[in-house]
Amino acid sequence: MIARSSFLYVCFCFCLTLSVWCSVPAQGQIQTTGEIGSPSATTTISGVQLPTPDPEFDGVIKPGALDSKPWWAPRIVPPKQAPNVLLIITDDSGFGVPSTFGGVIPMPTMDRVARAGLRYNNIHSTALCSPTRAALITGRNHHSAGFGVIGEQSTGFPGYNSIIADDKATIGRILRDNGYATSWFGKDHNTPVFDASSVGPFDKWPIGMGFEYFYGFVGGDANQWQPNLFRNTTQIYPFEGEPGWNLVTAMADDAIEYLNRTHQTMPDKKFFMKFAPGATHAPHHPTEQWVKKIHDMHLFDDGYEKVRERIFENQKKLGVIPANTKMEAWPEELLKPWDELDATTQKLFIKQVEVFAAYAAYNDHEIGRVIDTIEEMGKLDDTLIIYINGDNGTSAEGGPLGTPNEVAFFNGVNEMPVETQMQWYDDWGTEETYNHMSAGWSWAFDTPFSWFKQNASKLGGIRQNMVVSWPGEIEDKGALREQFMHVIDVVPTILEVTGINAPETVDGIQQAPIEGTSFAYTFEKKNATAPSQHKTQYFEMMGQWALYYEGWLLSTKVNRAPWEAFGVANPDPLNNQVLELYDLNRDFAQSHDIAEANPDRVKKMKEMFIAEAKKYQVFPMDASVAGRLVAPRPNITAGRTEFVYTHPMVGLPQGDSPSILNSSYTITAEITVGEKGAEGMILTSGGRFCGYGFYLLHGKPVFLWNLLDLERIKWEGSEALSPGDHTIEFDFQYDGLGAGTLAFNSMSGLGRPGVGTLKVDGKVADTRKMKKTIPMILQWDESFDIGSDTLTGVNDADYQPPFAFTGELNKLTLHVDRPELSEADTAKLRAAMRNNASSE
């Protein structure tokens, strides 16, 4: 650490000429260039304390400037040997997806990086999106970083609150303070949902966590045609008036522009870029060109079992899995064999997977454009590229049949009939769908492993693959590395190769230790078969857990498919489990359970898991899934029942907007209609795939509920409003116990019926009953808008956004009356919970 000018001066004295380094490039040693005090001087820092203290002024100050000598603190730069870093992570993509590891989907960019560097077949995720990403950018386990689950399921416990604490600085912050240009493109799933509005705070947005530039979306997924897109913290709409615009290309375009701008402004400045596309998370939104390319290849015509077998054989031929690997049999009790499907179902399933595959190939192509730009700048040899395929295994959240609307899955509609889905067949993957594929394809894309995303105890959920290139340093090009690794190992690896220390304090806060282990040793050919330096690793996700220890894996037997998210949760996920044991040194695909023959090892490894769980904030374990989506959080609406608005406002995210689900509510709009009449949106939340809207259509008041794009219920006035002042009101009386039942492991209070009444100037205009209501979430990449509608509308047949209100909105009042449990309700729920627990 350079704290005093005298130390800088000593460094300078050892420099013979301008741009001569004062010390050999090694981690922690100070390197300076130029005459210290001159405007062009640079220095590295020890990095132990961030930000590094300002050095003392070492010039000369006299009464007059002509007798004085100016002095400038040297510009902070990374160590000389530090490379640029491009960190790529794709979404919801299992081991068997990329061609690089035997998949049938062509991914030439990943192939290219592998040929120039190394392939890794033994790196692991956490089994879910934002937990993996928190681990990736902090070098700490996901519970340590506050992300035991995705942010949308956060609860009030340290391991689950979705807050990356200040004692766990990200790699972006560390590298930024050491002189890197830092940027983040694509998915940000690590900003708490309750901090995602335009009022901030912004300390947990990318720009608040050390990334100087952010271009992407906040949340778990995004419509790639019309995303909730941000530049830094400002929402932007570059797709408006641009038919065919797609975020996959736009994100690469923006990254390329950023790289060129940075290079032209300061060619010698090192960059660190996190490139995190939304692909291949649902919705699967490739361009028509890529869908045609994949369709013409006929990769999937013979069904998912044959594709699985083909991938398996490819993997053995490539040598990315051992030749003696055994796979589990196809799970016929879970996923119907291809030959048992009727022709219409097969046709739909092929369409689903072709769109998914097109999305993966399209995404890989756009990543290639970014790498091409680095090469064109002459910086490829000096750039460390880490390309991780997937933040978890392939998603099965489309259920066994797939879905045209992923929002339906999150509200319990997880097996939409094929005949219903065929209405969207021609539009699959376009802006008309929020689509996902059949879980049969997901099982195939996790070959040679079993199970999926969410399943932390099976390798299908946690085993990823990765390629790494650094042309100027890695000589064993195209080789395979098989050491056990985890995404928490990426941060310490970057720190080692850059020669930058992990800080002891950041902003005066003592830093928690990095929990990962560098895999930089694997870059050397002599270490190709060296034992893994990462010896022990726990896994846990929604009550399913595992422990890896030196080749052994203790894991819980899967007791819930990912689409089975709405039942009673396991009340004791630590102990109410069937434990399995695998020797991964001999059983690569985790297919042969040997727990019964090794009871002592099972007992010991469970004790080890408990110790790890205590150490890394895993307790209290919670097996609930959907229930946590509606758990109370400290958002800006918490504790409020009335909301008043007097001005148009758009872009308030779902996590920070008033929720009317599972409640009674009244929405009152006081408006003035002009002489020429009025129409347009007064209030809306959600969009094409789920939400509600309160608007004037041809002058008539309308309240509409879009129920998952499957049904729309409309209340409508009979006449257009006359010029002048009016009060229109929508009142809904909910017939249910509400979210309070979740405290008793029961979802019985959610999604119940209710009666809605539309009133105009105090008179009833329309009344109707909703037999079912939305239980969990609206479309969470859409926002709460007043006065107009951003992104997609709730009913395309009535209007197209922005559908701005042409009258005058004087006052809008939203009152929410959330149900409260009576003593009798509580007693019944508690008894039912005891009965359920005793029957486990």
N, C-alpha and C positions, 0 to 999 in steps of 0.2 A: 504494500500500500504506500502510495506517495503522499505523505501528509505534510512535508516541509520542503521548502525550496532548496535547502542545502543538499538534500538527497538528490534532487533533480540535477543540481549543479555538478555533483560528483559523477552522476551518470554521464552528463555532457562532457566532462573532462576526458572521459575514456573514448569519446567519439573522435575519430581522426578527421573525417570529412562529413559533409552533409549527406544524409541518407545512409550512414554506416550504423549498423546495429551495435548497441553497447553490450549485449550479452547473447549467448547462444540461445536459439529458440527452445525453450523448455518450460513446462508448466510452472507458473508462479514466478518466473524470473522477469524482471523489468526490461523492456526493450524500448529504446528511444531513437528518434531520428531528428536530424536538423539541429540547429542551435537553440538550446532551450531558452525560452523567452521570446523567440522570434515567432511571427505569425504562422510559419510553416512547420513548426516542430510538432512531433507526435510522440505519444508514449502509450505503452500498455499499462495495466494496473494489476495489482495482486488480486483484486476482486473479492477479497475477504469481507470488505465492507462496501455495500451498495446503498446509495450512490457513493462513489469515492469522495473523500473530503477534498475541498478545494485547496490547492497548494498556496503557501504564503507568497505574496508578491516579492519578487527578487530583483526588481529594478531599482532605480534611484529616483527619489523624489526631492526636489529642491523647490524653493519658492517660485522659480520660473521654469516653464516647460523647456526652454532652450538648454538649461543646465541639468535637466532630468533625463532619465533613461527609461523608456517604456518596457514593459515586460508582459508577455502573454502566457497564460497557462497552456501547455501543449494539448493538442487535440488527442482524445483517447481513441485508440485503435486496437483491434484484436492482435494477438501475437502473429508474427510473420508467417508461421507455418499454418495458421488457421484457414481452413477452406470455407468457401461458401457452402450453405446447407439448404437443400431442397427436401423438405419432409412431406411426403405424400401419404395420405391415408384415405382409402375409399370406404364405402359404407355398406354394411349388410352383405358381405361377400365371403363365402366360405372357401375352404381349401381347394375344392374341385372346380372353381369358376375359371381361373385364368389358364390360357394355353401354356403359359410358362411352367405350370405344375400339372400338366396333363389334361386340363379342361378342354372342352370343345369350342369354347368361345374365343375367337382370335383377339389377342391382346399384344400386338407387336411392340408397343412401347415398353411394356413390362419385359417382354422377351429381349428387347434391345438392352435394357438396363442390366438384365441378368447376364447377357453375353459379355458385357463390359465389366462385370463385377462378380458378385456372388449371389447364390440362391440360398435361402434359409427355410427349412421345412419344420422348424420346431419352436416357433415364436407364438406367444399366447396373448389373448385378449381377456376381458372380464366377462364376456358374453352379452354385453349390452353397450349401447352407443356412448352416451355422455360419460359413464364410468370409465370406459376405455380411454376416452379422449382426455379426461382429467388426469389419469395415470400417465398418459403419453406426454403431456406438456409439463408435468411436475416432477416426474421420476419417483412418485410416491404411489402406494396402493390406492385403489379407488375409494375405499372407506376412509383412509387417512386424509384424502383430499376432499372429503365431504360428499362424494358421489357414489354411495352404495347402490343407488338406482339412478334412473334418469331424473333430470331436474323437475319434470312434470309430475313426478311421484314423491317429491321430497317431503320429509317429515322432520319433526323437531328434535332430532338426535344428531350428535356431532358427525357420525359416519354417514348421515343421510340428508343433511340439510341443504345440499347443492351449493355450498359456499366453499370455494377454495380459500382456505384461511391465509392470512398475511404471512404466516411463518413457512409458507410453501410457495416461494416465488417460482414463477414459470420459467421455462427455458427462454421464452421471449424476453422477459425482464432481464434475465442474467446476461444474455447476449447483447441486448440493447445498451445496457450500461457498460458493456465492454467494447462498444464501438461498432456494433453491427447495425445495418438497416434491417429492421424486423417487420414482417408483414404476415397477414393471415387472410387466406382466401377460402370462401365456401362456408361450410357448416360450423356455426358456433353453438354448441350444445352444452356450454359450460357457464353461461350467464344465467343466474337464477331467474325463474319465470316471473318472480315478483320484483325483479329489478330491470325488466326489459322494456319499460315505457320510456317516453321522451323526457320524463322528468328525472330519469336515473334512479339511484346513483350509477355512475358509469365505471366504478373501480373494478367491477367484475365483467365488464365487456372486454373484448380483445385489446382495445386501446388503453384500458386501465390495467391490463395484466402484462404490459411490456411490449405489445405489438403496435408499432407506430402507424400502421395502415391496416384497415380492415375493409374487405369487400365481400359481403356474404349475407347469410340469413341467420336469424337467432331462433333456435328451437330444434326439434327432432327431425322435422322434414319440411319440404317446401314444394309447392307447385312450380315446376321448372319453367312453365310457360308464363306464369304471373306470380313470381315469388314475393315474399315479404322481405325485400332486399334493402340492405343498408350499405352506405359508404361511411365508415367510422360509426357515428351514432345518428346519422341522418337518413331517413327512409327515402329511397329513390325509386323512380318508375321508368326505367329506360325502355321497357317493353311497350309502352303506350304508343300506338300508331306504328308499330313495327311487326307486321305479320311474320310468323316464323321465328321470331326471337326466342332463344332458349338459353337458360342460365349456364348450361354446361359449356357452351361456346363463349358466352359473354364473360364468364369467369376467367376462362383462359385468355380472352382478349384483354381483360383488365390487368391480369397478372403480367402479360407480355408488355403492355404499355408501362406498367410500374417498373419492370426490370429495365426496359430501355431508358425510361426517364432517370432512374437511379444511376444507370451506367453512364449516360451522357453527362449528368450533373457531376458525378464523382466516380470516375472509372475504377479507382482503387478501393472503394468502400465495399467491404464484405457484406453479403446479404444472407439473411436467414428467412426462408419463406415456408410457412405451413400452408400446404395446398390440400384442402379437404372438401372434395366435391360431395354433393348430395347423392350421387350415384354410388351404389345401386339400391339405396333405400327407396321404399315406396313414397310417392307415386313414381312408377317407371315411365319416364317421359323422354324418350329419344326422338330424334327427328325422323320424318318419313323416309328420308334417304337411307338412314341406317337400318330401319325396319326392313326395307326392301332388300338391302344387302344380306341381312341374316336370313330372311325368308328364302331367298334364292339359293342359299346353301343347304337347305333341308336338313338341318342338324338334328331335329327333334321329332321327326315324323314317326319313328318307331317307339316312342314313349320313354318315360323316365327310367324304367328299369334297364332298358338297353343303353340309354345314355350313361347311366351309372356304371354299367359294366365296361363301356368304352373308355370312360374316364379312368377307371381303375387300371385297365390294361395300359393306357397311355402313361399313367404315373409309374408303373413298373418299368416300362421301356425307357422312360427318361431317367430312371434311377432316383426319383425324388421320394419314393417310398421303398422300403425293403422288399425284395422279391418274394419273401415268404409271408407278406402281410395277408391277414385274413379279415374279411368284412363280415359284419352281422348280416343275417338274412333280411330280405325286404320285409318291413313291418306291416304285413297284410291286415292285422287287426286295427291298424291306425290309418293306413293309406291304401286305398283300393288298388289292386294290380291293374296295369294298363289294359290288359286284355279283357278285363271285366267292365270297362267303361263303354258306354254307347258311343256311336259315331259323333253325335253332337258334342258330347263332353270332351272327347278327344280333340275335336276341332277347336273348341274353346281353349283347352289347355295348351295346345300348340301355339295358338295366337298369344296367350299369356306369356309363355316362355320365350317366344321369338322377340317380343317387345322387351323383356328383361335382358336378353342376350344383346340386343341392339343397344340398349342403354349402357351395358358394361363395355361393349366394343367402342361405342361413341365416346364414352368418358376416357378410355385409354388413349384414343386418338387425340383428344384435346390436351391431355397431359403431355403427349408427345410434342405438341406444338410449343408448349412452355419449355421443354427440354431443348428443342431445336433453337429457340431464342437464346438460351444460355450458350449453346454451341456457337451460334453466329456471333456472339459477343466475344468469343475466344476464351470463355471461362469454364468450359466443361471439364477440362482436366483438373481444375482446381475447385471442383464442386462435388461435395459429398451428397449423393442422392440416396435417400432411404424411402423406398416405395413399399408400403404395407398394404396388402390386399385384405381389406375388411377390418372393421372395428369389432366384429363378432362374426359368428357363423351366419350362413344365409338365413334370412328371415322366413319364418313360417306363419307370420301374422296374417297372411291371406286366408289361412285355414285350408282344409282339404280341397276346397273347391275354388280357391282364389276369390277375388272380389273386384268389382269396378270402382269401389270406394273404400279405401282403408279406414276412413273415419267410422265406417259402419262397424269394423272390427272392434274399435275402441269403445263402442257403445253396445257390444254384446251380439251384434248380428254377424256371426262368424261362419255361417254356412248358407250363403245366399244361393237359392236354387239356380241351376244352370240355365233353365229357360228364362229366368229373370235377367241373368247376366248377359244373355245373348242379345238383349236390346242394345248393348254397347259394343257389340263385337266389332263393327266397322270403325268405331271411334276409340278402340283400345289404345291407350298410350297418348291420346290427344288431350287437349285442354278440357274435354268433356268427361274425363275419367280421372280418378285418384287411385289408380289400379295397383293390384298385387296379384301374384300368381299362386297356383296350387302348391301346397306344401310338398307334394310329391316331387316337384322339381327342386325344391329347397333341400330335400333329403339327398337327391342325386348330386347337387352342387356342393355338398359337404363331404363327398367321397374322399378318402375311404372311411370316414368317420360316420357316426350316427348322431341323430338329433340336430338341434338348430340353435340359432340365436335365442337368448334367454336361458338356455340350459347350461349352467355353469359347471355341472358335474360330468358332462360328456364332451369329448373333444370336438364334436360337431359344432358345439357352441363357442369354444374357446381357442381352437387351434387355427391359427392364421398361417399365411406364408408371406415372404418378404424377399425383395431383391435390394441389393446395395451396390452402388458403384462409386468409385472415386478414382478415375482413370490415372491420375498422376501418382497414386499410391498403391492401389490394389493390383497385384501382379497375377494372382491365381485366377485369371478371368474365366468365367463360366462354371466355376466349381460350386460344389454343394457344401453347406455347413449344417450340421445336425445337432449342435449344442442346444440344450434347453434354454429358452429365453422368454421374456415377458415384456410387454410394452413399457413397463417402468424402467427397462434397461436402456431405452433410447436416450434419455436425458444424460445419464452419466457417460454414455458413449460419445455424444456430441461434445460434452465438456472435455473428455480426454483428448479427442482428436484436435480440438481447437486450442488446447493448452490453457483453458480457462478454469479457474477454481470455482467450485460451488461456494457461494457466499456464506459467511457465518452470520452476518446480519444484513437485513434489507430494510431501509427506512427506520433503522433503530430497533428492529424486531429480530430477536434471535431465531435463526432458521432451524426447522426440524431437519434431521438427517435425510439425505437422499436414500431411498429404500431399494433402488434398482442396482444392477451390477453391469458395468460396462462390458460390451461385447467387442470392443475394438481389437482385442487380442485375436479374434477370428479373422481379421483382415490379412494376417500374415500366413503364408502357405505352410510354414513350419507348425502352425497351430491348427491345421485343418481338422485333425481328429483329437485335439486336446479336450480333456474333460470340461464339461460346462462349469463355469464359475458361479452360476446361479443354481444353488443347491435346493432351496426350499421355496415353495410358493403356495399360498392358499388361494381358493376361489370361492366366491359366494354370490349368488344372485337370487333374490326373492325366495329364500329358504332352501335352495338347492346349493350344495357346497361340495368342495373337494380339497384335498391336500396332496401336493406333489412333493416328494422327497427323494432325491437322487435316483430317479428312474421309476420309483413306485408311485402309484396314484390311488389314494383312498377317495371314493366318491359315493355320493348318495344315488340310489336308484331313481331314475326319473319318475316322478309321480304326477306330472301335469304337462300336457302338451301346451305349447305357447298360446294356442287359440282358446284354451280352457282357462280363462282369466277371471271368470265371474262366479265361481263357486265358493264354498266355505274354505277359508285358508287353513293350512296346517297349523294348529295351535302351538306346536312344539317342534319347530324345524331343526333344532339341534339334535334332539333325541328320537323323535317320532319318524325314523327313517330306516330304510333298508340300506345297509352299507355294503359296498362292493370294493374289491381290491384288484388292481391290475399291475402287472410288471411290464411297463412300457418298453423296457430294454429288449424284451422278447415278443411283445404284443403291441406292435406299433399303432394299431387301430382301436385299441381298447375293446377287444371283442371277447376276451376270455376271463371271466370273473373267478378269482382264486381266493376269495375271502374266507370261504368255509375251511380251506386247508391252512389258513394262516391267522388264527384268531388273535394270537399275541401281537402280531404286526398291526392288525386292525385296531386293537385297543390302544396300542402305543401311538399310532398315527392320528387317531381321534383326539387323544390328549394333546398331541402336537398342534392339531387344528385349533383346539380350544385356546391354547396359548397364543397362537397367531391371531386368532379372532379378538382376544383381549388386547393384544398389543396394537392392533391396527383399527380399532373402533368398529368392529363388525357387529358387536352386540348393541342393542337388542335386535336379534334376527327377526325378520318379518316376512312371512310367506305370502302375504296378500299382494295382488297385482292390480286389478282394476280399482279396488277400493282406495288405493293410495292416490289415484288420479284426482279424487275429490276431497282428499284430506285437507284440513285447514292449514293455510300458510300465511305468513306475515306480509301479504300484499297490501297495496295502498287502499284497498276496499275493506280490509279486515275490520270487523267490529262495527261497520256502518250498515244502516238499513235504508237510508235515503240519499239519493244522489240528484243534484240539481245542476242543469246545464243551461246556459243562456247564449252560447256562441257555437257555431259549427266547429267540429273537432274530429280529426280522423287519425287512425293509426294506433289506437290504444290496444295493446296486445291482450289476448285472452287472460293471461295470468295476472294482469293488472286492471282488469275491467270488472264491473259488477256482474256476478253470476246469478242468474235467475233459475238455474236448474234445481229440480227437486224442492221447489218453494212456490208459495203464492206470491204474486207480485202485481203491481199496478203501474202502468206507464201513462203519464199524462202529458200531452203536448198542447201548449197554448200558442196559437199561431194566428197570423193575419194573412188573409187571402186578398190579393190585388184585384183590380177591376177586370183584368184579363184571365182571372182564375189562377190556379197554382197546381203544381205536381212536384214529385221528387221525394227523395229519401229523407225521412226525419231521423230515424234511428235504425241501425242494423248491427248485427254481430254474427260473424261467420260468413258463409258464402255458398257457392254452388253445391257443396257436398254436405253441408249441415249448417243450420243457423236460422235466424229470424229477421224479419224486416217490418218496419212500421212506416208507411209511406202513403202519399196521395198518387193515385193512378187515374189519369184523366179527371182529376179533381175529386175523385171519390177516396175516402179514407180506407186503407187496407192494413190489416195485420196478418202476417203470413209466417207459418212455421215450415221450414224445409226439413223434413225428417229423413236425413241420410240420402237425399236424392232419390228416394224410393216413393215418397208420398209428400204432398204439400197440402197443408190445411190452411184455408184462407177465410178470414173474417172480412166482410166488405160492406161499406155503406151503400145505400141504394141510390144516392144522388150526389152530384158534384157539389162541393161546398160553395156557397155564395160568397161574393166579396165581403170582407169585413173580418172581425175577430171571431175565432172559434176555439173551443176546447174539445179535443178528441182524446179518448181514453181507452186503453185496453187493460182489462182486469182479468187475472187468472187465479182461480181457486184450486189449489193442489190437494189431491186426495191421497196423501201418503205421509209416512213418519219422517221422511227426509234423511239426510246424511248422518244423523245421529245414530242410526242403527249400525253403522260401520264400526263403532266402538265395541260392539258385541259380536263382531265377526259375521255380520249379516248385511246383505245388500237389499233386504226386503223393503227398505224405505225409498229406494231409488226407482226412477222411471215409471212412477205410478200415473194413473189417469188424472184428469182435471177438467174444469169447465172454464172456457174463455168467453168474455163478453166485450164487445166493441160498443162504445158509446160516443155519440156526437152531441155536444152541447147538453149533456146530461140525459139524453134519451137513448135507449138501447137500439142499436142498429143491427146487431147480429150476435147470436149466441150459439156456441156449439161445443161439444165435448171432444176432448182428445183421449182416445182409449189408451194410448201409450205416449210417454214423453221421453225426451232425451235424458238418459241417466248419468252420463259421465262427462263428456266434453263436446264442445262445438268444434268446428274446423279450426285447429289451433294455429295454422299459419295465416289465418285471416284475423281481422281486427274489429274492434268496437268503434263504429263511425257515426258521427252526428252531422246531419246536413248534406251528406253525399255518401257514396259507397265506393270504397277502394277495392282493387283487385277484382274478384268475381262477385256476381250478384246472387241473391238467394232464389231468384226465379227469373230465368232468362226469357220466359214467355211474356213477362210483364215489362221488363226494362233491361237496359244495358248500362253498366257503370260508366261514368260516375253518378248519373241520375241525380244531379244536384237539386236541392229543394228551391223552388222558385218563389215560394212565399216568404214570409218573415217569421222566423222562429223566435218567439218572445221568451218562452221558458219551457224546459223539458224536465219533468220530474219522474224519477224511477224510485219506487218504494218496494222493498223486498221484505216479505214476511216469512222467515224461515221457520219450519216446524220445530217444536220443542217436545221432547219425550215426556210423557206423564210418568208417574210412579208405577202405574199399572203396565205401561209399555215397557219400562225398564225391567220390571220383574219378569215379564214374558220373554224378553230378549235374553236376559241373563240365564233363565232356565234353559232356553233353547241352546245357548252357547255351551252350557254344562253338558247337555245331552249329546251335542255334536262331539265334544271333546272326549266323552266317555266311550263313544262308538268308534273312535279312531283306533 
